[in-house]
Amino acid sequence: MRSILDITDLKKVYEGGFEALKGVSLSIHEGEILALLGPNGAGKTTLISTVCGITTNTSGDIRVDGYCVKDDYRAARRLIGLVPQEVNLEPFETVWNTVRFSRGLHGKRRDDAYLEKILRKLSLWEKKSSRIMELSGGMKRRVLIAKALSHEPRILFLDEPTAGVDVSLRKDMWDTVNELKRDGVTIILTTHYIEEAEAIADRIGVINKGELLLIEEKASLMQRLGQKQLTVELQDAVTAVPDALSDHGLVLSEDGRTLTYSYDTQADRTGITQLLGDLSAAGLVLKDLQTAQNSLEDIFVTLVEEGQA
């Protein structure tokens, strides 16, 4: 798969010695959606700002479709669209003028037909003559995306695009992102919402304290790191796990009616067959069985905790 953004050993050290980025290296595939997860202060926004040339890196190399951000800034920046966290729009300007000005700012020739297409795609066409101050929060975020797309970038950075947006609008934004991907736009998304990454990302990266802890295909990450849990509901409550079952690492619920067994989905054997046999041998009668797999949130929390250890 072709790479469109290559970051090599990227470091950012501020005055006073604070290391915001500690040798981050990754390649972004053309046409993919990459979700970058991390707690506050992890380095997500610093990484985006450095790639976009807003912040200067201390060392390392950034190449956008082969263009070095340091040596060929204008060529590299023309390929990038950025949707920042904050809504920094001129409140008295209209939607149409805001987007058209942004296109001209990047040196692109006037193309009203293209801008109309973008506004229609983002459900903004009917609002084109409205002033920014008259729009809802969700509409303002759509205008930010329209601005970022106005100069026809091949890479779109979305820095916490749904922060403060209600659930309904968030789902609409996910649909918009997927449509942009179908149009061939490469998308790098930072988010605090785990479900956002689960819903739309092709790959997931986890960053914490300026270090990239992991980057992997979403499906393989969930499969490799995810554990399943078997919940055994008992016919009759027990006060403790029988000694004969101690090797299984069972967790007894407070009411004594449920036993939980965790197992690795990648292991050669799950141990469930042996467990069920031992349960019967211990005289426990099963009422129901249920299985559930760890969510991406569980995996994320584990990775961050391990990275802090």
Wavefront OBJ file of the C-alpha trace (Angstrom):
o trace
v 0.000 0.000 0.000
v 1.380 3.406 -1.012
v 2.483 5.785 1.736
v 1.442 9.434 1.492
v 2.858 10.709 4.799
v 6.114 9.521 6.356
v 7.262 10.672 9.782
v 10.700 9.568 10.954
v 12.108 9.934 14.491
v 10.154 13.144 15.090
v 11.101 15.029 18.254
v 9.790 18.258 19.739
v 11.457 19.739 22.810
v 10.222 23.046 24.213
v 12.261 25.604 26.128
v 12.762 24.285 29.621
v 13.347 20.764 28.363
v 9.784 19.445 28.072
v 9.657 16.670 25.448
v 6.309 16.828 23.675
v 7.328 14.266 21.033
v 9.927 11.583 21.698
v 11.054 10.099 18.400
v 7.685 9.375 16.758
v 7.887 7.354 13.523
v 4.954 6.235 11.372
v 3.762 5.991 7.784
v 0.228 6.865 6.722
v -1.256 4.882 3.839
v -2.970 6.734 1.007
v -6.758 6.604 1.337
v -6.890 5.227 4.879
v -8.467 6.546 8.071
v -6.031 6.535 10.970
v -7.358 7.252 14.454
v -4.809 8.558 16.925
v -5.856 7.952 20.516
v -4.301 9.347 23.652
v -5.131 11.155 26.903
v -4.844 14.934 27.330
v -1.247 16.057 26.908
v -0.254 12.880 25.066
v 1.190 14.779 22.080
v -1.616 14.361 19.532
v -2.101 18.038 18.734
v 1.664 18.701 18.816
v 2.154 15.950 16.248
v -0.481 17.403 13.930
v 0.803 20.966 14.390
v 4.320 19.858 13.528
v 3.256 18.018 10.377
v 1.234 21.055 9.287
v 4.153 23.423 9.917
v 2.425 25.322 12.721
v 5.106 24.111 15.143
v 8.738 23.514 14.203
v 10.159 20.124 15.113
v 13.410 19.887 17.056
v 14.642 16.971 14.947
v 13.385 14.250 12.654
v 11.919 14.203 9.168
v 8.399 14.717 7.780
v 7.570 14.008 4.150
v 4.187 14.594 2.539
v 3.947 12.639 -0.713
v 7.718 12.945 -0.938
v 7.906 16.658 -0.117
v 9.958 17.560 2.964
v 7.914 19.825 5.249
v 11.071 21.716 6.223
v 12.601 22.192 2.756
v 9.453 22.221 0.568
v 6.924 23.662 2.992
v 4.566 25.227 0.445
v 4.374 22.105 -1.730
v 3.803 19.902 1.319
v 1.247 22.210 2.944
v -0.862 22.435 -0.232
v -1.551 18.727 0.130
v -2.827 19.063 3.711
v -6.160 20.209 5.110
v -6.490 20.879 8.836
v -9.609 20.976 10.986
v -8.462 22.318 14.380
v -10.016 21.674 17.776
v -11.117 25.253 18.278
v -13.761 26.957 16.143
v -11.694 29.901 14.885
v -14.026 31.430 12.300
v -14.832 35.080 11.555
v -18.323 35.413 13.118
v -19.609 38.182 10.810
v -18.502 36.537 7.550
v -20.739 34.312 5.446
v -20.156 30.614 4.921
v -19.538 31.142 1.196
v -16.975 33.912 1.631
v -15.219 31.985 4.403
v -14.683 28.943 2.232
v -13.829 30.889 -0.925
v -11.226 32.979 0.927
v -9.596 29.845 2.319
v -9.222 28.403 -1.185
v -7.554 31.576 -2.418
v -5.287 31.646 0.621
v -3.743 28.368 -0.547
v -3.098 29.766 -4.016
v -5.844 27.837 -5.816
v -7.739 29.370 -8.718
v -11.370 30.287 -8.232
v -13.658 27.296 -8.707
v -17.169 28.005 -7.463
v -18.479 24.702 -8.822
v -16.038 22.751 -6.652
v -16.874 24.810 -3.568
v -20.595 24.261 -4.198
v -19.950 20.529 -4.370
v -18.146 20.623 -1.005
v -20.883 22.663 0.676
v -23.593 20.369 -0.656
v -21.685 17.308 0.519
v -21.480 18.815 4.009
v -25.155 19.905 4.012
v -24.086 23.566 4.066
v -25.340 24.765 0.687
v -28.597 26.109 2.099
v -26.539 28.025 4.674
v -24.046 29.523 2.202
v -25.328 33.089 2.715
v -25.624 32.770 6.502
v -23.132 34.475 8.755
v -21.004 32.175 10.893
v -22.470 33.635 14.090
v -25.924 32.416 13.005
v -24.878 28.766 12.758
v -25.156 25.993 15.339
v -22.022 24.429 16.833
v -22.348 21.398 14.571
v -22.708 23.567 11.465
v -19.642 25.604 12.436
v -17.614 22.398 12.591
v -18.867 21.519 9.114
v -17.645 24.916 7.916
v -14.220 24.105 9.376
v -14.171 20.911 7.302
v -15.299 22.820 4.194
v -12.462 25.318 4.740
v -9.970 22.496 5.126
v -11.189 20.870 1.904
v -11.468 24.085 -0.106
v -7.993 23.770 -1.657
v -8.486 20.088 -2.593
v -5.997 18.502 -0.154
v -5.089 14.823 -0.317
v -4.631 14.543 3.452
v -7.137 15.794 6.019
v -6.269 16.186 9.702
v -9.236 16.208 12.069
v -8.143 17.283 15.550
v -10.927 16.284 17.971
v -13.595 17.113 15.347
v -16.576 15.988 17.438
v -15.539 17.455 20.800
v -18.597 19.057 22.366
v -20.882 17.781 19.614
v -23.987 15.786 20.566
v -24.318 12.105 19.667
v -26.580 12.699 16.655
v -24.232 15.220 15.072
v -21.254 13.013 15.890
v -22.759 10.163 13.864
v -23.376 12.605 10.989
v -19.716 13.571 11.143
v -18.696 9.914 10.945
v -20.789 9.559 7.790
v -19.076 12.638 6.343
v -15.626 11.227 7.110
v -16.471 7.917 5.444
v -17.732 9.753 2.365
v -14.495 11.743 2.183
v -12.559 8.493 2.329
v -14.592 7.170 -0.601
v -13.487 10.284 -2.488
v -9.867 9.248 -1.921
v -8.981 11.617 0.922
v -6.528 10.269 3.510
v -7.767 11.100 7.016
v -5.869 11.313 10.296
v -8.237 11.699 13.220
v -7.411 12.474 16.842
v -10.149 11.726 19.307
v -11.023 11.106 22.939
v -14.017 9.015 21.897
v -13.070 5.348 21.712
v -16.280 4.514 19.852
v -15.261 6.983 17.153
v -12.108 5.005 16.422
v -14.016 1.725 16.520
v -16.654 3.059 14.126
v -14.583 4.596 11.339
v -10.839 3.877 11.592
v -8.859 1.443 9.443
v -5.833 1.640 11.721
v -5.401 2.841 15.286
v -2.414 4.473 16.915
v -2.026 5.005 20.650
v 0.189 7.864 21.821
v 1.057 8.813 25.386
v 3.625 11.202 26.837
v 4.999 11.932 23.385
v 5.627 8.298 22.488
v 3.781 6.201 19.946
v 2.945 3.071 21.923
v 1.330 1.171 19.086
v -0.057 1.487 15.582
v -1.951 -1.397 14.050
v -4.899 -2.450 11.917
v -8.025 -2.074 14.032
v -9.266 -5.621 13.445
v -5.925 -7.281 14.183
v -5.390 -5.070 17.237
v -8.693 -6.134 18.724
v -7.961 -9.750 17.869
v -4.378 -9.723 19.144
v -4.903 -7.824 22.367
v -8.550 -8.537 23.040
v -9.601 -11.090 25.592
v -12.927 -12.768 25.849
v -14.873 -13.361 28.998
v -17.215 -16.257 29.672
v -19.917 -15.434 32.192
v -21.402 -18.456 33.931
v -24.727 -17.894 35.647
v -25.363 -20.491 38.366
v -28.674 -22.076 39.278
v -27.910 -21.612 42.981
v -25.728 -18.975 44.643
v -22.424 -19.958 46.250
v -20.440 -18.180 48.964
v -17.029 -18.859 47.449
v -15.325 -20.401 44.426
v -14.803 -24.132 45.172
v -11.150 -25.098 45.718
v -11.376 -27.547 42.822
v -11.868 -24.566 40.469
v -9.047 -22.388 41.826
v -6.779 -22.990 38.794
v -9.251 -21.323 36.439
v -8.930 -17.823 37.906
v -12.683 -17.403 38.265
v -14.192 -14.196 39.652
v -17.330 -14.579 41.770
v -19.976 -11.858 41.719
v -21.134 -10.226 44.947
v -24.446 -12.073 44.895
v -22.675 -15.398 44.395
v -24.691 -16.279 41.297
v -22.175 -15.473 38.540
v -18.672 -16.714 37.755
v -16.513 -14.881 35.206
v -13.765 -16.648 33.274
v -11.260 -14.720 31.099
v -9.369 -16.380 28.269
v -7.041 -15.431 25.421
v -8.629 -15.629 21.972
v -5.214 -16.348 20.426
v -4.312 -19.277 22.694
v -4.254 -22.802 21.266
v -6.897 -23.795 23.792
v -9.408 -21.639 25.608
v -9.786 -23.999 28.562
v -13.573 -23.703 28.397
v -14.168 -27.429 27.892
v -12.081 -28.246 30.969
v -13.807 -25.507 32.946
v -17.285 -26.780 32.162
v -16.263 -30.284 33.153
v -14.788 -29.062 36.430
v -17.900 -27.009 37.178
v -20.054 -30.123 36.798
v -17.652 -32.168 38.903
v -17.831 -29.527 41.644
v -21.614 -29.960 41.771
v -22.461 -26.539 40.306
v -25.530 -26.343 38.077
v -25.351 -23.883 35.162
v -28.330 -21.677 34.401
v -26.866 -19.663 31.491
v -23.635 -18.890 29.613
v -22.616 -15.642 27.901
v -19.436 -14.453 26.178
v -18.168 -10.917 25.594
v -14.975 -9.537 24.062
v -12.917 -6.663 25.429
v -13.691 -3.359 23.770
v -11.138 -1.052 22.223
v -11.530 1.121 25.322
v -10.309 -1.732 27.530
v -7.298 -2.217 25.254
v -6.550 1.515 25.165
v -6.619 1.853 28.941
v -4.318 -1.149 29.304
v -1.797 0.237 26.805
v -1.704 3.662 28.453
v -1.311 2.164 31.922
v 1.522 -0.058 30.713
v 3.160 2.936 29.034
v 3.054 4.843 32.327
v 4.519 1.966 34.315
l 1 2 3 4 5 6 7 8 9 10 11 12 13 14 15 16 17 18 19 20 21 22 23 24 25 26 27 28 29 30 31 32 33 34 35 36 37 38 39 40 41 42 43 44 45 46 47 48 49 50 51 52 53 54 55 56 57 58 59 60 61 62 63 64 65 66 67 68 69 70 71 72 73 74 75 76 77 78 79 80 81 82 83 84 85 86 87 88 89 90 91 92 93 94 95 96 97 98 99 100 101 102 103 104 105 106 107 108 109 110 111 112 113 114 115 116 117 118 119 120 121 122 123 124 125 126 127 128 129 130 131 132 133 134 135 136 137 138 139 140 141 142 143 144 145 146 147 148 149 150 151 152 153 154 155 156 157 158 159 160 161 162 163 164 165 166 167 168 169 170 171 172 173 174 175 176 177 178 179 180 181 182 183 184 185 186 187 188 189 190 191 192 193 194 195 196 197 198 199 200 201 202 203 204 205 206 207 208 209 210 211 212 213 214 215 216 217 218 219 220 221 222 223 224 225 226 227 228 229 230 231 232 233 234 235 236 237 238 239 240 241 242 243 244 245 246 247 248 249 250 251 252 253 254 255 256 257 258 259 260 261 262 263 264 265 266 267 268 269 270 271 272 273 274 275 276 277 278 279 280 281 282 283 284 285 286 287 288 289 290 291 292 293 294 295 296 297 298 299 300 301 302 303 304 305 306 307 308 309
